[in-house]
Amino acid sequence: MKTVKITPRGYCHGVVNAINTITKIGDLSTKKPIYILGMVIHNKKVVESFDDLGVITLDDKGKTRLELLDEIDSGTVVFTAHGVSPEVFKKAKEKGLDIIDTTCKDVYKSQDVVVEYLNNGYDIIYIGKKHHPESEAAMGISPKVHFVETIDDVKHLNLSSDKIAVTNQTTMSFSDVFLLAEQAKKIYPQLEFIDEICNATRIRQEAISKQDGIDHCFVVGDKLSNNSQKLAYVSKTTANVDATLIESVEDIDIEVLKTFETVSVSSGASTPTKVTNEVIQFLEKFDKNDPSTHNNVSSITPQNLFKKSTS
């Protein structure tokens, strides 16, 4: 099957740093046990692989990072690429935990911008996804950071400050953020827009928006990954190419695939390269008239996810 590989795709520098740090953790004189505060990146295959290394992931959608810290009494805590609030840092230190911080530098840059505006007397409207750890971290900076997801959320803020800025979670869709910011400006004309979509997210969305002559797009990524979800969304709404979010090659519907002539592949910034490559290789070999090419059982396991191929 003709398969167009959209570039760039897959891991961003922040994810690479987090993955490399944790895969090497056993080689360090790290105080045990080792906990990751939340999913280090939003990909279940990666979490399973780290479990196999003896690194414990603490994740509960009903708890904040601050609350999850209550489950750790000793050892080492790893802060994920999404970042944490100052209160989480403080509490971890007070508990005497060793800290390994894998926060993405773009997330730190975004947080620094928020702090800079707060110090200059601004209220911050923060556009993000509810319960996302990056948004949670930003909200923990100050009560003057106001979370919104929709224009209705903006309408219910009732801000009286003369100085208001709007910024965003780094993995959002730029078009969605811009539209919501423009709507917010009609309510708060004094509002200043600070675009904090990270470059890795932006260029992946731009690349997938420029598809042409494609029957269907496969976005490889975990269903929990916001940036993967947004890639599928951009394909559908901007490129007008229908898209399916798949977590592995096993999610491909063979009967549906037979109806396509040309497909494209992209992947979220938290998707392991090996998982994306397996999907690409399967699609490139696929022949709807040859049943021997229809076996889409994955060979990837938690044990071999980060091992380099010998072929």
Secondary structure in CASP SS format (residue, H / E / C, confidence):
PFRMAT SS
TARGET T0000
AUTHOR 0000-0000-0000
METHOD secondary structure of the structure
MODEL  1
M C 1.00
K E 1.00
T E 1.00
V E 1.00
K E 1.00
I C 1.00
T C 1.00
P C 1.00
R C 1.00
G C 1.00
Y C 1.00
C C 1.00
H H 1.00
G H 1.00
V H 1.00
V H 1.00
N H 1.00
A H 1.00
I H 1.00
N H 1.00
T H 1.00
I H 1.00
T H 1.00
K C 1.00
I H 1.00
G H 1.00
D H 1.00
L C 1.00
S C 1.00
T C 1.00
K C 1.00
K C 1.00
P C 1.00
I E 1.00
Y E 1.00
I E 1.00
L E 1.00
G C 1.00
M C 1.00
V C 1.00
I C 1.00
H C 1.00
N C 1.00
K H 1.00
K H 1.00
V H 1.00
V H 1.00
E H 1.00
S H 1.00
F H 1.00
D H 1.00
D H 1.00
L C 1.00
G C 1.00
V C 1.00
I E 1.00
T E 1.00
L E 1.00
D C 1.00
D C 1.00
K C 1.00
G C 1.00
K C 1.00
T C 1.00
R H 1.00
L H 1.00
E H 1.00
L H 1.00
L H 1.00
D H 1.00
E H 1.00
I C 1.00
D C 1.00
S C 1.00
G C 1.00
T E 1.00
V E 1.00
V E 1.00
F E 1.00
T C 1.00
A C 1.00
H C 1.00
G C 1.00
V C 1.00
S C 1.00
P H 1.00
E H 1.00
V H 1.00
F H 1.00
K H 1.00
K H 1.00
A H 1.00
K H 1.00
E H 1.00
K C 1.00
G C 1.00
L C 1.00
D E 1.00
I E 1.00
I E 1.00
D E 1.00
T C 1.00
T C 1.00
C C 1.00
K H 1.00
D H 1.00
V H 1.00
Y H 1.00
K H 1.00
S H 1.00
Q H 1.00
D H 1.00
V H 1.00
V H 1.00
V H 1.00
E H 1.00
Y H 1.00
L H 1.00
N H 1.00
N C 1.00
G C 1.00
Y C 1.00
D E 1.00
I E 1.00
I E 1.00
Y E 1.00
I E 1.00
G C 1.00
K C 1.00
K C 1.00
H C 1.00
H C 1.00
P H 1.00
E H 1.00
S H 1.00
E H 1.00
A H 1.00
A H 1.00
M H 1.00
G C 1.00
I C 1.00
S C 1.00
P C 1.00
K C 1.00
V E 1.00
H E 1.00
F E 1.00
V E 1.00
E C 1.00
T C 1.00
I H 1.00
D H 1.00
D H 1.00
V H 1.00
K H 1.00
H C 1.00
L C 1.00
N C 1.00
L C 1.00
S C 1.00
S C 1.00
D C 1.00
K C 1.00
I E 1.00
A E 1.00
V E 1.00
T E 1.00
N E 1.00
Q C 1.00
T C 1.00
T C 1.00
M C 1.00
S C 1.00
F H 1.00
S H 1.00
D H 1.00
V H 1.00
F H 1.00
L H 1.00
L H 1.00
A H 1.00
E H 1.00
Q H 1.00
A H 1.00
K H 1.00
K H 1.00
I H 1.00
Y C 1.00
P C 1.00
Q C 1.00
L C 1.00
E E 1.00
F E 1.00
I C 1.00
D C 1.00
E C 1.00
I C 1.00
C C 1.00
N H 1.00
A H 1.00
T H 1.00
R H 1.00
I H 1.00
R H 1.00
Q H 1.00
E H 1.00
A H 1.00
I H 1.00
S H 1.00
K C 1.00
Q C 1.00
D C 1.00
G C 1.00
I C 1.00
D C 1.00
H E 1.00
C E 1.00
F E 1.00
V E 1.00
V E 1.00
G C 1.00
D C 1.00
K C 1.00
L C 1.00
S C 1.00
N H 1.00
N H 1.00
S H 1.00
Q H 1.00
K H 1.00
L H 1.00
A H 1.00
Y H 1.00
V H 1.00
S H 1.00
K H 1.00
T H 1.00
T C 1.00
A C 1.00
N C 1.00
V C 1.00
D C 1.00
A E 1.00
T E 1.00
L E 1.00
I E 1.00
E C 1.00
S C 1.00
V H 1.00
E H 1.00
D H 1.00
I C 1.00
D C 1.00
I H 1.00
E H 1.00
V H 1.00
L H 1.00
K C 1.00
T C 1.00
F C 1.00
E C 1.00
T E 1.00
V E 1.00
S E 1.00
V E 1.00
S E 1.00
S E 1.00
G C 1.00
A C 1.00
S C 1.00
T C 1.00
P C 1.00
T H 1.00
K H 1.00
V H 1.00
T H 1.00
N H 1.00
E H 1.00
V H 1.00
I H 1.00
Q H 1.00
F H 1.00
L H 1.00
E H 1.00
K H 1.00
F C 1.00
D C 1.00
K C 1.00
N C 1.00
D C 1.00
P H 1.00
S H 1.00
T H 1.00
H C 1.00
N C 1.00
N C 1.00
V C 1.00
S C 1.00
S C 1.00
I C 1.00
T C 1.00
P C 1.00
Q C 1.00
N C 1.00
L C 1.00
F C 1.00
K C 1.00
K C 1.00
S C 1.00
T C 1.00
S C 1.00
END
